[in-house]
């Protein structure tokens, strides 16, 4: 279960179907937004996974919109592997990738913000405008 050795690695482009299979339950439960195969395939360029016993147990991707802005997307951790720091490690890998790509701002949209706050995210950047939402 959650005590196998876990390896964190970049995702290869040919692993699309494996990633789709891993993410499917999270999409079905509406924990993640649905994406087309093409959208997900594009995310794999800057995606990371945690692997244990030859299978994906956690996944996270970085979508780079421009040199100004990128977004962390599709963070999912298998229930048997939660509370072990894997989500934080994957988020840090995405932050490092954004830094390597010289992206100025990185955002995340999440229904559960506690882990992202511990990773250094905040509700707004200093001296920046804030996003406000309404359901029309």
Secondary structure, 3 states (H helix, E strand, C coil): CCCCCCEEEECCHHHHHHHHHHHHHHHHCCCCCCCCHHHHHHHHHHEEEEEECCEEEEEEEEEECCCCEEEEEEEEECHHHCCCCHHHHHHHHHHHHHHHCCCCEEEECCCCCHHHHHCCCCCCCCCCCCCCCCCC
